[in-house]
Amino acid sequence: MLFSQSLKSNRSFRRLYSKGRSAGAKTLVLYCRGNGSAGNRLGITVSAKLAGAVGRNRIRRRIREIYRTNEARFKPGYDIVAVARHSAAGASYSQMEEDFLRLAGSMGILK
């Protein structure tokens, strides 16, 4: 990810959940909030209830790749967290990408 960093601290996730905006689709829930910096930070959450380790990592890789390939389309200065829903385990890459971009557009974080 050229312009972005990973969001890792539990405190940042909790703040985003409580004070950020959210939008949901069939495969994902997206949370976002301005971070006051020049770049974006991306966090990904996949519950252990969704799948085994291999399945969870596949979902994480897909979400990371969706963001990476569309990174230039996002406005800078946001913290973004993608939470995978149960249907993400069986969803195709194109369905997840469509949901991710539609949610980002509805939240106003796409250019």
N, C-alpha and C positions, 0 to 999 in steps of 0.2 A: 504494500500500500504506500504509494508515493507521498501523498499529502496528509496521511492520517497516522494516528497512533492507536494502540490498543487501550481499552478501558479495562482496568484490572482490579482496582480497589473496591472492596465491599461498600465502603462509605459513598463512593461515587455512584454505584448502582442504586443504593438505597435512596440517595438524594434525587436521582433521576426518576425513580419510581414514584416518589411522593410529590415532587414539584414539577416534573416534566409533563409534556403533553403525550397522549397515547392514541393509537389507532390500531384496529385489529382486522385481520382477514382470516381466511380459512387455515392457512399454514403458519402465520406469524402474527405477533403483536409487536409493534414498533413504538418505542419511547424516544422522545428527543427533547433537548433543552439547550439553549445557548450556553457556551462555555467561556466566551470572552477572549478566546485566543484566535490565532490565524488559521488553525487547522481543525480537523474533525477528530473525534475519538470514537472508536467502534467497540462495543461490547456485545458478546453473544452468550445467551443462556439457553442450555438444553437440559431439561430435567432427566434424571436417571430413570424416571418412570416411562419415558418415551421408547427407549431401546437399550440394547447392550452398548458396551463401549464402542464397538465398531460402528454401529448405527448412529450413535450420538456424534462421533467424530466426523462421519460422512455429512451429517446435517451442518455441523460447524464449518466444514470445508466449503460446502455449497454456499452458505450465507457469506462467508468471507470472500469467495470468488465473485459472487454477485455484486458485492460492494466494490471489490477491486476493479472489475471491468467497467463499472459505471461511476467510478469515483470522481471523474471530472465533471459529472452532471450535478454533483451536490454542492450546495452553498457552503462556504467555509465557516467555521466557528460554532459547531454543534457537537454535543455528545449524543450518540445514537446507540440504543440498545435494542437488539433483535431477540425476542423470546420465541422459541419454536413451540408450536402447538402440536398436539398428538398427531394430527393429520400430516405433519411435515415428514414423518417417518416413511410414508408411502407415496409422497408427492414427487412429481418430476421436477427436474431443475428448472424447466421453463415455467411451470406453475409457481414455484417459489420466487423466481425472478419477477414474474408478473405481479405477484402480491407485494413483494418488497418495493418495487418501483411505484406501484399504485398508492401504497401507504405513504411513501416518502413524498409523492406529489400532493396528496391530500393534506399533508402536514405542512406543506410549503417549504420544504428543505431542498427541493430540486431547483436548479437555475431555470 
